[in-house]
């Protein structure tokens, strides 16, 4: 592994961990104790997952692999932002 790849992988793992934490936090029980209805994955979440997996698969071709991983992270961040803003409006 190239030492210059390590920061990108760490940033990717941190962003994914934050996304999972936000999804967990948004699906918690509220102050009333009522269980929220859980929805499936959004289209952006599925696209970001596929882009990240494709980036891992195509890691030998570095520009393509990093572009796919970067695209997946950007789509995940957009999905997290849209999820948070939709929950604020409720």
N, CA, C and O atoms as a CHARMM CRD file, in Angstrom:
* protein
*
  360
    1    1 UNK  N      0.85300  -1.17300   0.00000 PROA 1      0.00000
    2    1 UNK  CA     0.00000   0.00000   0.00000 PROA 1      0.00000
    3    1 UNK  C      0.89900   1.23600   0.00000 PROA 1      0.00000
    4    1 UNK  O      1.88000   1.31100   0.74000 PROA 1      0.00000
    5    2 UNK  N      0.55500   2.16400  -0.81400 PROA 2      0.00000
    6    2 UNK  CA     1.27900   3.42000  -0.90900 PROA 2      0.00000
    7    2 UNK  C      0.99400   4.25800   0.33700 PROA 2      0.00000
    8    2 UNK  O     -0.16500   4.37700   0.73600 PROA 2      0.00000
    9    3 UNK  N      2.02300   4.84500   0.96400 PROA 3      0.00000
   10    3 UNK  CA     1.75400   5.63000   2.18400 PROA 3      0.00000
   11    3 UNK  C      0.87300   6.84800   1.94800 PROA 3      0.00000
   12    3 UNK  O      0.28700   7.37500   2.89400 PROA 3      0.00000
   13    4 UNK  N      0.76900   7.30200   0.71400 PROA 4      0.00000
   14    4 UNK  CA    -0.07500   8.45800   0.41900 PROA 4      0.00000
   15    4 UNK  C     -1.55800   8.08400   0.36100 PROA 4      0.00000
   16    4 UNK  O     -2.41600   8.96500   0.36800 PROA 4      0.00000
   17    5 UNK  N     -1.86400   6.78700   0.30400 PROA 5      0.00000
   18    5 UNK  CA    -3.25000   6.33800   0.26700 PROA 5      0.00000
   19    5 UNK  C     -3.88400   6.31000   1.65100 PROA 5      0.00000
   20    5 UNK  O     -5.10800   6.37100   1.76700 PROA 5      0.00000
   21    6 UNK  N     -3.08200   6.21900   2.69000 PROA 6      0.00000
   22    6 UNK  CA    -3.58500   6.04900   4.05300 PROA 6      0.00000
   23    6 UNK  C     -4.50700   7.18700   4.47600 PROA 6      0.00000
   24    6 UNK  O     -5.57200   6.90500   5.02600 PROA 6      0.00000
   25    7 UNK  N     -4.15900   8.46900   4.25000 PROA 7      0.00000
   26    7 UNK  CA    -5.09200   9.53100   4.67800 PROA 7      0.00000
   27    7 UNK  C     -6.44500   9.45300   3.97500 PROA 7      0.00000
   28    7 UNK  O     -7.47700   9.72100   4.59000 PROA 7      0.00000
   29    8 UNK  N     -6.45100   9.09000   2.70200 PROA 8      0.00000
   30    8 UNK  CA    -7.71700   8.99100   1.98200 PROA 8      0.00000
   31    8 UNK  C     -8.57900   7.86600   2.54300 PROA 8      0.00000
   32    8 UNK  O     -9.79300   8.01900   2.67200 PROA 8      0.00000
   33    9 UNK  N     -7.96500   6.75500   2.87200 PROA 9      0.00000
   34    9 UNK  CA    -8.71400   5.63800   3.43600 PROA 9      0.00000
   35    9 UNK  C     -9.24400   6.00500   4.82200 PROA 9      0.00000
   36    9 UNK  O    -10.38100   5.66800   5.15300 PROA 9      0.00000
   37   10 UNK  N     -8.44200   6.68700   5.63000 PROA 10     0.00000
   38   10 UNK  CA    -8.90400   7.10400   6.95600 PROA 10     0.00000
   39   10 UNK  C    -10.05900   8.09300   6.86000 PROA 10     0.00000
   40   10 UNK  O    -11.02300   7.99600   7.62000 PROA 10     0.00000
   41   11 UNK  N     -9.96800   9.04000   5.93700 PROA 11     0.00000
   42   11 UNK  CA   -11.06600   9.99600   5.73800 PROA 11     0.00000
   43   11 UNK  C    -12.32400   9.27100   5.30600 PROA 11     0.00000
   44   11 UNK  O    -13.41500   9.58500   5.78400 PROA 11     0.00000
   45   12 UNK  N    -12.18900   8.29800   4.40400 PROA 12     0.00000
   46   12 UNK  CA   -13.33100   7.51500   3.94700 PROA 12     0.00000
   47   12 UNK  C    -13.97300   6.77300   5.11000 PROA 12     0.00000
   48   12 UNK  O    -15.19700   6.78200   5.24500 PROA 12     0.00000
   49   13 UNK  N    -13.17600   6.13700   5.94500 PROA 13     0.00000
   50   13 UNK  CA   -13.72500   5.40000   7.08300 PROA 13     0.00000
   51   13 UNK  C    -14.40500   6.32400   8.08500 PROA 13     0.00000
   52   13 UNK  O    -15.44300   5.96900   8.64400 PROA 13     0.00000
   53   14 UNK  N    -13.83800   7.50000   8.31800 PROA 14     0.00000
   54   14 UNK  CA   -14.44300   8.45800   9.24500 PROA 14     0.00000
   55   14 UNK  C    -15.78500   8.94500   8.71600 PROA 14     0.00000
   56   14 UNK  O    -16.75200   9.04100   9.47200 PROA 14     0.00000
   57   15 UNK  N    -15.85200   9.25600   7.41100 PROA 15     0.00000
   58   15 UNK  CA   -17.11200   9.73200   6.81900 PROA 15     0.00000
   59   15 UNK  C    -18.17300   8.64400   6.88200 PROA 15     0.00000
   60   15 UNK  O    -19.32900   8.92400   7.19700 PROA 15     0.00000
   61   16 UNK  N    -17.78900   7.40500   6.58400 PROA 16     0.00000
   62   16 UNK  CA   -18.76400   6.31500   6.66000 PROA 16     0.00000
   63   16 UNK  C    -19.22400   6.07400   8.09700 PROA 16     0.00000
   64   16 UNK  O    -20.40300   5.80700   8.33000 PROA 16     0.00000
   65   17 UNK  N    -18.31400   6.16300   9.05500 PROA 17     0.00000
   66   17 UNK  CA   -18.69900   5.97800  10.45800 PROA 17     0.00000
   67   17 UNK  C    -19.64300   7.09000  10.90700 PROA 17     0.00000
   68   17 UNK  O    -20.61000   6.82900  11.62300 PROA 17     0.00000
   69   18 UNK  N    -19.37100   8.33100  10.49000 PROA 18     0.00000
   70   18 UNK  CA   -20.27400   9.43300  10.83300 PROA 18     0.00000
   71   18 UNK  C    -21.65100   9.23000  10.21000 PROA 18     0.00000
   72   18 UNK  O    -22.66800   9.50700  10.84600 PROA 18     0.00000
   73   19 UNK  N    -21.68800   8.75100   8.98100 PROA 19     0.00000
   74   19 UNK  CA   -22.96900   8.48700   8.32700 PROA 19     0.00000
   75   19 UNK  C    -23.76900   7.42000   9.05000 PROA 19     0.00000
   76   19 UNK  O    -24.98000   7.55600   9.22300 PROA 19     0.00000
   77   20 UNK  N    -23.09500   6.35500   9.47300 PROA 20     0.00000
   78   20 UNK  CA   -23.78800   5.31300  10.22600 PROA 20     0.00000
   79   20 UNK  C    -24.28300   5.83400  11.57300 PROA 20     0.00000
   80   20 UNK  O    -25.38000   5.48800  12.01000 PROA 20     0.00000
   81   21 UNK  N    -23.47000   6.66700  12.23100 PROA 21     0.00000
   82   21 UNK  CA   -23.88700   7.24900  13.50300 PROA 21     0.00000
   83   21 UNK  C    -25.10200   8.13800  13.31800 PROA 21     0.00000
   84   21 UNK  O    -26.02500   8.09100  14.13200 PROA 21     0.00000
   85   22 UNK  N    -25.12400   8.94100  12.27500 PROA 22     0.00000
   86   22 UNK  CA   -26.26000   9.83300  12.02600 PROA 22     0.00000
   87   22 UNK  C    -27.51300   9.02600  11.70700 PROA 22     0.00000
   88   22 UNK  O    -28.60000   9.36000  12.17800 PROA 22     0.00000
   89   23 UNK  N    -27.37100   7.96300  10.91000 PROA 23     0.00000
   90   23 UNK  CA   -28.53200   7.11900  10.62300 PROA 23     0.00000
   91   23 UNK  C    -29.04800   6.44300  11.88800 PROA 23     0.00000
   92   23 UNK  O    -30.25800   6.34300  12.08900 PROA 23     0.00000
   93   24 UNK  N    -28.13800   5.98200  12.74100 PROA 24     0.00000
   94   24 UNK  CA   -28.55900   5.37600  13.99800 PROA 24     0.00000
   95   24 UNK  C    -29.26900   6.40700  14.88000 PROA 24     0.00000
   96   24 UNK  O    -30.31700   6.12000  15.46000 PROA 24     0.00000
   97   25 UNK  N    -28.69800   7.59100  14.97300 PROA 25     0.00000
   98   25 UNK  CA   -29.24700   8.64100  15.82100 PROA 25     0.00000
   99   25 UNK  C    -30.63500   9.06700  15.33000 PROA 25     0.00000
  100   25 UNK  O    -31.52000   9.34400  16.14000 PROA 25     0.00000
  101   26 UNK  N    -30.82700   9.11800  14.00400 PROA 26     0.00000
  102   26 UNK  CA   -32.11700   9.56400  13.47500 PROA 26     0.00000
  103   26 UNK  C    -33.20500   8.50100  13.63200 PROA 26     0.00000
  104   26 UNK  O    -34.39100   8.82500  13.57800 PROA 26     0.00000
  105   27 UNK  N    -32.82000   7.24200  13.82500 PROA 27     0.00000
  106   27 UNK  CA   -33.80700   6.16700  13.97600 PROA 27     0.00000
  107   27 UNK  C    -34.07200   5.80700  15.43200 PROA 27     0.00000
  108   27 UNK  O    -34.78200   4.83800  15.70000 PROA 27     0.00000
  109   28 UNK  N    -33.52000   6.56400  16.38300 PROA 28     0.00000
  110   28 UNK  CA   -33.74500   6.30400  17.80100 PROA 28     0.00000
  111   28 UNK  C    -35.16600   6.63900  18.19700 PROA 28     0.00000
  112   28 UNK  O    -35.89400   7.30700  17.46300 PROA 28     0.00000
  113   29 UNK  N    -35.54700   6.16400  19.36800 PROA 29     0.00000
  114   29 UNK  CA   -36.84000   6.54700  19.93100 PROA 29     0.00000
  115   29 UNK  C    -36.75300   7.99000  20.40600 PROA 29     0.00000
  116   29 UNK  O    -35.71600   8.43400  20.89800 PROA 29     0.00000
  117   30 UNK  N    -37.83400   8.69900  20.25300 PROA 30     0.00000
  118   30 UNK  CA   -37.85800  10.09100  20.68800 PROA 30     0.00000
  119   30 UNK  C    -38.15700  10.20400  22.17200 PROA 30     0.00000
  120   30 UNK  O    -38.16900   9.20500  22.89200 PROA 30     0.00000
  121   31 UNK  N    -38.39800  11.41800  22.62100 PROA 31     0.00000
  122   31 UNK  CA   -38.70100  11.65700  24.02300 PROA 31     0.00000
  123   31 UNK  C    -40.00100  10.98600  24.44400 PROA 31     0.00000
  124   31 UNK  O    -40.18300  10.64900  25.61300 PROA 31     0.00000
  125   32 UNK  N    -40.90500  10.79400  23.48300 PROA 32     0.00000
  126   32 UNK  CA   -42.19500  10.18200  23.81000 PROA 32     0.00000
  127   32 UNK  C    -42.09000   8.67800  23.94100 PROA 32     0.00000
  128   32 UNK  O    -42.99400   8.04600  24.48600 PROA 32     0.00000
  129   33 UNK  N    -41.00000   8.08400  23.45100 PROA 33     0.00000
  130   33 UNK  CA   -40.84600   6.64100  23.51300 PROA 33     0.00000
  131   33 UNK  C    -41.49800   5.93700  22.34100 PROA 33     0.00000
  132   33 UNK  O    -41.46800   4.70800  22.26200 PROA 33     0.00000
  133   34 UNK  N    -42.09200   6.70100  21.42400 PROA 34     0.00000
  134   34 UNK  CA   -42.73300   6.08100  20.27100 PROA 34     0.00000
  135   34 UNK  C    -41.66800   5.65500  19.26200 PROA 34     0.00000
  136   34 UNK  O    -40.73600   6.40600  18.97300 PROA 34     0.00000
  137   35 UNK  N    -41.81400   4.47300  18.74500 PROA 35     0.00000
  138   35 UNK  CA   -40.87300   3.95700  17.76100 PROA 35     0.00000
  139   35 UNK  C    -41.12200   4.61600  16.41800 PROA 35     0.00000
  140   35 UNK  O    -42.25700   4.66500  15.94500 PROA 35     0.00000
  141   36 UNK  N    -40.06400   5.12300  15.80400 PROA 36     0.00000
  142   36 UNK  CA   -40.21000   5.72000  14.47800 PROA 36     0.00000
  143   36 UNK  C    -40.29500   4.61400  13.43800 PROA 36     0.00000
  144   36 UNK  O    -39.70200   3.54700  13.59700 PROA 36     0.00000
  145   37 UNK  N    -41.02600   4.87800  12.39100 PROA 37     0.00000
  146   37 UNK  CA   -41.12000   3.92000  11.31000 PROA 37     0.00000
  147   37 UNK  C    -39.81200   3.94800  10.52800 PROA 37     0.00000
  148   37 UNK  O    -39.36600   5.01600  10.10800 PROA 37     0.00000
  149   38 UNK  N    -39.20600   2.81200  10.33300 PROA 38     0.00000
  150   38 UNK  CA   -37.93500   2.74900   9.63200 PROA 38     0.00000
  151   38 UNK  C    -38.17300   2.63500   8.13700 PROA 38     0.00000
  152   38 UNK  O    -38.96700   1.81900   7.67000 PROA 38     0.00000
  153   39 UNK  N    -37.47400   3.46200   7.41400 PROA 39     0.00000
  154   39 UNK  CA   -37.56800   3.43300   5.96300 PROA 39     0.00000
  155   39 UNK  C    -36.37500   2.66300   5.40200 PROA 39     0.00000
  156   39 UNK  O    -35.37200   2.47100   6.08900 PROA 39     0.00000
  157   40 UNK  N    -36.49100   2.22600   4.15800 PROA 40     0.00000
  158   40 UNK  CA   -35.38600   1.54700   3.49600 PROA 40     0.00000
  159   40 UNK  C    -34.30800   2.54200   3.11000 PROA 40     0.00000
  160   40 UNK  O    -34.41000   3.73500   3.39700 PROA 40     0.00000
  161   41 UNK  N    -33.29000   2.04300   2.46600 PROA 41     0.00000
  162   41 UNK  CA   -32.21500   2.91200   2.00400 PROA 41     0.00000
  163   41 UNK  C    -32.71400   3.80800   0.88500 PROA 41     0.00000
  164   41 UNK  O    -33.53800   3.40200   0.06600 PROA 41     0.00000
  165   42 UNK  N    -32.21000   5.01800   0.86100 PROA 42     0.00000
  166   42 UNK  CA   -32.58100   5.93200  -0.20900 PROA 42     0.00000
  167   42 UNK  C    -31.78400   5.59900  -1.46100 PROA 42     0.00000
  168   42 UNK  O    -30.82600   4.82700  -1.41700 PROA 42     0.00000
  169   43 UNK  N    -32.18700   6.18400  -2.56200 PROA 43     0.00000
  170   43 UNK  CA   -31.50700   5.94300  -3.83600 PROA 43     0.00000
  171   43 UNK  C    -30.06100   6.44100  -3.76100 PROA 43     0.00000
  172   43 UNK  O    -29.15300   5.77700  -4.26200 PROA 43     0.00000
  173   44 UNK  N    -29.84400   7.59500  -3.14200 PROA 44     0.00000
  174   44 UNK  CA   -28.47900   8.11700  -3.02200 PROA 44     0.00000
  175   44 UNK  C    -27.60500   7.21400  -2.15900 PROA 44     0.00000
  176   44 UNK  O    -26.42100   7.04300  -2.44900 PROA 44     0.00000
  177   45 UNK  N    -28.16400   6.64600  -1.12200 PROA 45     0.00000
  178   45 UNK  CA   -27.39400   5.74300  -0.26500 PROA 45     0.00000
  179   45 UNK  C    -26.96800   4.49600  -1.03800 PROA 45     0.00000
  180   45 UNK  O    -25.83400   4.03600  -0.90700 PROA 45     0.00000
  181   46 UNK  N    -27.87300   3.95900  -1.83500 PROA 46     0.00000
  182   46 UNK  CA   -27.55000   2.77500  -2.62600 PROA 46     0.00000
  183   46 UNK  C    -26.50300   3.11400  -3.68100 PROA 46     0.00000
  184   46 UNK  O    -25.56200   2.34700  -3.88400 PROA 46     0.00000
  185   47 UNK  N    -26.65600   4.26200  -4.35800 PROA 47     0.00000
  186   47 UNK  CA   -25.67300   4.66400  -5.36500 PROA 47     0.00000
  187   47 UNK  C    -24.29900   4.90500  -4.73800 PROA 47     0.00000
  188   47 UNK  O    -23.27900   4.54200  -5.32300 PROA 47     0.00000
  189   48 UNK  N    -24.26900   5.51200  -3.56000 PROA 48     0.00000
  190   48 UNK  CA   -22.97800   5.74600  -2.91800 PROA 48     0.00000
  191   48 UNK  C    -22.32900   4.43000  -2.49900 PROA 48     0.00000
  192   48 UNK  O    -21.11400   4.27100  -2.61600 PROA 48     0.00000
  193   49 UNK  N    -23.13100   3.49200  -2.01400 PROA 49     0.00000
  194   49 UNK  CA   -22.59700   2.18700  -1.64500 PROA 49     0.00000
  195   49 UNK  C    -22.01000   1.48100  -2.85800 PROA 49     0.00000
  196   49 UNK  O    -20.90700   0.94000  -2.78700 PROA 49     0.00000
  197   50 UNK  N    -22.73800   1.48200  -3.96900 PROA 50     0.00000
  198   50 UNK  CA   -22.23800   0.84800  -5.18700 PROA 50     0.00000
  199   50 UNK  C    -20.98600   1.53400  -5.71200 PROA 50     0.00000
  200   50 UNK  O    -20.07000   0.86100  -6.18500 PROA 50     0.00000
  201   51 UNK  N    -20.92900   2.86100  -5.63700 PROA 51     0.00000
  202   51 UNK  CA   -19.75500   3.58300  -6.12100 PROA 51     0.00000
  203   51 UNK  C    -18.52800   3.26000  -5.26800 PROA 51     0.00000
  204   51 UNK  O    -17.43100   3.09300  -5.80200 PROA 51     0.00000
  205   52 UNK  N    -18.70400   3.17200  -3.95900 PROA 52     0.00000
  206   52 UNK  CA   -17.58000   2.84900  -3.08300 PROA 52     0.00000
  207   52 UNK  C    -17.10800   1.41900  -3.32100 PROA 52     0.00000
  208   52 UNK  O    -15.90600   1.16100  -3.36700 PROA 52     0.00000
  209   53 UNK  N    -18.03600   0.50100  -3.47000 PROA 53     0.00000
  210   53 UNK  CA   -17.65300  -0.88500  -3.74600 PROA 53     0.00000
  211   53 UNK  C    -16.95000  -0.98500  -5.09300 PROA 53     0.00000
  212   53 UNK  O    -15.95400  -1.69900  -5.21300 PROA 53     0.00000
  213   54 UNK  N    -17.44600  -0.28500  -6.10800 PROA 54     0.00000
  214   54 UNK  CA   -16.79100  -0.29500  -7.41300 PROA 54     0.00000
  215   54 UNK  C    -15.40000   0.32800  -7.33400 PROA 54     0.00000
  216   54 UNK  O    -14.47700  -0.13400  -8.00400 PROA 54     0.00000
  217   55 UNK  N    -15.24400   1.36800  -6.52400 PROA 55     0.00000
  218   55 UNK  CA   -13.92600   1.97000  -6.33900 PROA 55     0.00000
  219   55 UNK  C    -12.94600   1.01300  -5.68900 PROA 55     0.00000
  220   55 UNK  O    -11.76300   1.00100  -6.02900 PROA 55     0.00000
  221   56 UNK  N    -13.43700   0.20800  -4.75100 PROA 56     0.00000
  222   56 UNK  CA   -12.56900  -0.79500  -4.12700 PROA 56     0.00000
  223   56 UNK  C    -12.20700  -1.88200  -5.13200 PROA 56     0.00000
  224   56 UNK  O    -11.06800  -2.34800  -5.16200 PROA 56     0.00000
  225   57 UNK  N    -13.16200  -2.28300  -5.94600 PROA 57     0.00000
  226   57 UNK  CA   -12.90300  -3.31700  -6.95400 PROA 57     0.00000
  227   57 UNK  C    -11.89600  -2.82200  -7.99400 PROA 57     0.00000
  228   57 UNK  O    -11.00200  -3.57400  -8.38200 PROA 57     0.00000
  229   58 UNK  N    -12.02200  -1.57700  -8.45000 PROA 58     0.00000
  230   58 UNK  CA   -11.14700  -1.02500  -9.47600 PROA 58     0.00000
  231   58 UNK  C     -9.96800  -0.25700  -8.88000 PROA 58     0.00000
  232   58 UNK  O     -9.52900   0.73400  -9.46400 PROA 58     0.00000
  233   59 UNK  N     -9.45300  -0.68500  -7.74500 PROA 59     0.00000
  234   59 UNK  CA    -8.36600   0.04000  -7.09400 PROA 59     0.00000
  235   59 UNK  C     -7.04900  -0.05900  -7.85100 PROA 59     0.00000
  236   59 UNK  O     -6.16400   0.77600  -7.66400 PROA 59     0.00000
  237   60 UNK  N     -6.90800  -1.06600  -8.70000 PROA 60     0.00000
  238   60 UNK  CA    -5.67000  -1.19900  -9.47700 PROA 60     0.00000
  239   60 UNK  C     -5.52200  -0.04300 -10.45700 PROA 60     0.00000
  240   60 UNK  O     -4.41800   0.45700 -10.67200 PROA 60     0.00000
  241   61 UNK  N     -6.63300   0.38000 -11.05000 PROA 61     0.00000
  242   61 UNK  CA    -6.61500   1.55300 -11.92800 PROA 61     0.00000
  243   61 UNK  C     -6.89200   2.75800 -11.03200 PROA 61     0.00000
  244   61 UNK  O     -8.04500   3.14100 -10.83500 PROA 61     0.00000
  245   62 UNK  N     -5.83300   3.35000 -10.49400 PROA 62     0.00000
  246   62 UNK  CA    -5.96900   4.31700  -9.40700 PROA 62     0.00000
  247   62 UNK  C     -6.86300   5.50800  -9.72100 PROA 62     0.00000
  248   62 UNK  O     -7.68700   5.85600  -8.87500 PROA 62     0.00000
  249   63 UNK  N     -6.75800   6.15900 -10.88000 PROA 63     0.00000
  250   63 UNK  CA    -7.65100   7.31600 -11.09300 PROA 63     0.00000
  251   63 UNK  C     -9.12900   6.92900 -11.06900 PROA 63     0.00000
  252   63 UNK  O     -9.95200   7.63500 -10.48600 PROA 63     0.00000
  253   64 UNK  N     -9.45600   5.81300 -11.70100 PROA 64     0.00000
  254   64 UNK  CA   -10.85400   5.37100 -11.72200 PROA 64     0.00000
  255   64 UNK  C    -11.31600   4.96300 -10.32900 PROA 64     0.00000
  256   64 UNK  O    -12.41400   5.32900  -9.90800 PROA 64     0.00000
  257   65 UNK  N    -10.49000   4.20900  -9.61000 PROA 65     0.00000
  258   65 UNK  CA   -10.86800   3.74600  -8.27200 PROA 65     0.00000
  259   65 UNK  C    -11.08700   4.89000  -7.30600 PROA 65     0.00000
  260   65 UNK  O    -12.07900   4.91400  -6.57800 PROA 65     0.00000
  261   66 UNK  N    -10.15600   5.84500  -7.29600 PROA 66     0.00000
  262   66 UNK  CA   -10.30500   6.98100  -6.37900 PROA 66     0.00000
  263   66 UNK  C    -11.45700   7.89100  -6.78100 PROA 66     0.00000
  264   66 UNK  O    -12.12100   8.47500  -5.92500 PROA 66     0.00000
  265   67 UNK  N    -11.69400   8.00900  -8.08500 PROA 67     0.00000
  266   67 UNK  CA   -12.83100   8.81300  -8.53400 PROA 67     0.00000
  267   67 UNK  C    -14.14800   8.18500  -8.08100 PROA 67     0.00000
  268   67 UNK  O    -15.05000   8.89200  -7.63300 PROA 67     0.00000
  269   68 UNK  N    -14.26000   6.86800  -8.19400 PROA 68     0.00000
  270   68 UNK  CA   -15.48700   6.18600  -7.76200 PROA 68     0.00000
  271   68 UNK  C    -15.66700   6.28100  -6.24600 PROA 68     0.00000
  272   68 UNK  O    -16.78100   6.50000  -5.77000 PROA 68     0.00000
  273   69 UNK  N    -14.59600   6.11900  -5.49600 PROA 69     0.00000
  274   69 UNK  CA   -14.70400   6.23300  -4.04100 PROA 69     0.00000
  275   69 UNK  C    -15.08200   7.66100  -3.64900 PROA 69     0.00000
  276   69 UNK  O    -15.93600   7.86800  -2.78700 PROA 69     0.00000
  277   70 UNK  N    -14.44400   8.63800  -4.28300 PROA 70     0.00000
  278   70 UNK  CA   -14.77600  10.03800  -3.99700 PROA 70     0.00000
  279   70 UNK  C    -16.21100  10.36400  -4.33600 PROA 70     0.00000
  280   70 UNK  O    -16.88600  11.07700  -3.59400 PROA 70     0.00000
  281   71 UNK  N    -16.68700   9.83800  -5.47100 PROA 71     0.00000
  282   71 UNK  CA   -18.07900  10.04300  -5.86500 PROA 71     0.00000
  283   71 UNK  C    -19.02600   9.41500  -4.84700 PROA 71     0.00000
  284   71 UNK  O    -20.04500  10.00700  -4.49100 PROA 71     0.00000
  285   72 UNK  N    -18.68800   8.22000  -4.38200 PROA 72     0.00000
  286   72 UNK  CA   -19.51600   7.56200  -3.37500 PROA 72     0.00000
  287   72 UNK  C    -19.57700   8.33300  -2.06800 PROA 72     0.00000
  288   72 UNK  O    -20.63300   8.42600  -1.44300 PROA 72     0.00000
  289   73 UNK  N    -18.44000   8.88600  -1.65300 PROA 73     0.00000
  290   73 UNK  CA   -18.41100   9.66700  -0.41200 PROA 73     0.00000
  291   73 UNK  C    -19.23900  10.94100  -0.56600 PROA 73     0.00000
  292   73 UNK  O    -19.98100  11.31700   0.34100 PROA 73     0.00000
  293   74 UNK  N    -19.11000  11.60400  -1.72000 PROA 74     0.00000
  294   74 UNK  CA   -19.89300  12.82700  -1.95100 PROA 74     0.00000
  295   74 UNK  C    -21.38800  12.51300  -1.96400 PROA 74     0.00000
  296   74 UNK  O    -22.18200  13.25400  -1.38500 PROA 74     0.00000
  297   75 UNK  N    -21.77500  11.42200  -2.61900 PROA 75     0.00000
  298   75 UNK  CA   -23.19000  11.03900  -2.62800 PROA 75     0.00000
  299   75 UNK  C    -23.67800  10.69500  -1.22200 PROA 75     0.00000
  300   75 UNK  O    -24.81100  11.01600  -0.86400 PROA 75     0.00000
  301   76 UNK  N    -22.83400  10.04800  -0.42500 PROA 76     0.00000
  302   76 UNK  CA   -23.21900   9.71600   0.95400 PROA 76     0.00000
  303   76 UNK  C    -23.40800  10.97700   1.78500 PROA 76     0.00000
  304   76 UNK  O    -24.34500  11.06100   2.57900 PROA 76     0.00000
  305   77 UNK  N    -22.52700  11.95500   1.61100 PROA 77     0.00000
  306   77 UNK  CA   -22.65000  13.20300   2.36100 PROA 77     0.00000
  307   77 UNK  C    -23.91800  13.94700   1.95100 PROA 77     0.00000
  308   77 UNK  O    -24.61400  14.50100   2.80300 PROA 77     0.00000
  309   78 UNK  N    -24.22100  13.96400   0.65700 PROA 78     0.00000
  310   78 UNK  CA   -25.45700  14.61000   0.18200 PROA 78     0.00000
  311   78 UNK  C    -26.67300  13.91100   0.76800 PROA 78     0.00000
  312   78 UNK  O    -27.62300  14.56800   1.19500 PROA 78     0.00000
  313   79 UNK  N    -26.64900  12.57500   0.79000 PROA 79     0.00000
  314   79 UNK  CA   -27.77300  11.82200   1.35200 PROA 79     0.00000
  315   79 UNK  C    -27.92900  12.09400   2.84400 PROA 79     0.00000
  316   79 UNK  O    -29.05000  12.22900   3.33400 PROA 79     0.00000
  317   80 UNK  N    -26.82400  12.17500   3.56400 PROA 80     0.00000
  318   80 UNK  CA   -26.88300  12.48300   4.99600 PROA 80     0.00000
  319   80 UNK  C    -27.47600  13.86800   5.20500 PROA 80     0.00000
  320   80 UNK  O    -28.31700  14.05600   6.08300 PROA 80     0.00000
  321   81 UNK  N    -27.04500  14.84000   4.40600 PROA 81     0.00000
  322   81 UNK  CA   -27.56600  16.20500   4.53400 PROA 81     0.00000
  323   81 UNK  C    -29.06800  16.24200   4.25100 PROA 81     0.00000
  324   81 UNK  O    -29.82300  16.89000   4.97600 PROA 81     0.00000
  325   82 UNK  N    -29.50000  15.54800   3.19600 PROA 82     0.00000
  326   82 UNK  CA   -30.92700  15.53800   2.86800 PROA 82     0.00000
  327   82 UNK  C    -31.74000  14.83000   3.95000 PROA 82     0.00000
  328   82 UNK  O    -32.86100  15.23800   4.25400 PROA 82     0.00000
  329   83 UNK  N    -31.17900  13.77500   4.52900 PROA 83     0.00000
  330   83 UNK  CA   -31.86600  13.04700   5.59900 PROA 83     0.00000
  331   83 UNK  C    -32.01600  13.93200   6.83600 PROA 83     0.00000
  332   83 UNK  O    -33.07900  13.97100   7.45500 PROA 83     0.00000
  333   84 UNK  N    -30.95500  14.63500   7.18500 PROA 84     0.00000
  334   84 UNK  CA   -31.00800  15.51100   8.35200 PROA 84     0.00000
  335   84 UNK  C    -31.99100  16.65900   8.13000 PROA 84     0.00000
  336   84 UNK  O    -32.77300  16.99300   9.02000 PROA 84     0.00000
  337   85 UNK  N    -31.95000  17.25800   6.94700 PROA 85     0.00000
  338   85 UNK  CA   -32.85300  18.38400   6.68900 PROA 85     0.00000
  339   85 UNK  C    -34.30600  17.91300   6.62200 PROA 85     0.00000
  340   85 UNK  O    -35.20500  18.67500   6.97800 PROA 85     0.00000
  341   86 UNK  N    -34.56100  16.69500   6.18300 PROA 86     0.00000
  342   86 UNK  CA   -35.93700  16.19200   6.15800 PROA 86     0.00000
  343   86 UNK  C    -36.43500  15.92600   7.57600 PROA 86     0.00000
  344   86 UNK  O    -37.61500  16.12600   7.86300 PROA 86     0.00000
  345   87 UNK  N    -35.54600  15.47500   8.46700 PROA 87     0.00000
  346   87 UNK  CA   -35.95500  15.22000   9.84400 PROA 87     0.00000
  347   87 UNK  C    -36.15000  16.51500  10.63300 PROA 87     0.00000
  348   87 UNK  O    -36.91800  16.54300  11.59400 PROA 87     0.00000
  349   88 UNK  N    -35.47000  17.57300  10.24000 PROA 88     0.00000
  350   88 UNK  CA   -35.66300  18.85000  10.91900 PROA 88     0.00000
  351   88 UNK  C    -37.01700  19.46100  10.58900 PROA 88     0.00000
  352   88 UNK  O    -37.60000  20.17300  11.40600 PROA 88     0.00000
  353   89 UNK  N    -37.51200  19.17800   9.38900 PROA 89     0.00000
  354   89 UNK  CA   -38.79300  19.74200   8.96800 PROA 89     0.00000
  355   89 UNK  C    -39.97300  19.05400   9.64700 PROA 89     0.00000
  356   89 UNK  O    -41.06700  19.61600   9.70300 PROA 89     0.00000
  357   90 UNK  N    -39.76200  17.84300  10.16400 PROA 90     0.00000
  358   90 UNK  CA   -40.87000  17.10300  10.79600 PROA 90     0.00000
  359   90 UNK  C    -41.32500  17.70500  12.07700 PROA 90     0.00000
  360   90 UNK  O    -42.24500  17.18700  12.71000 PROA 90     0.00000
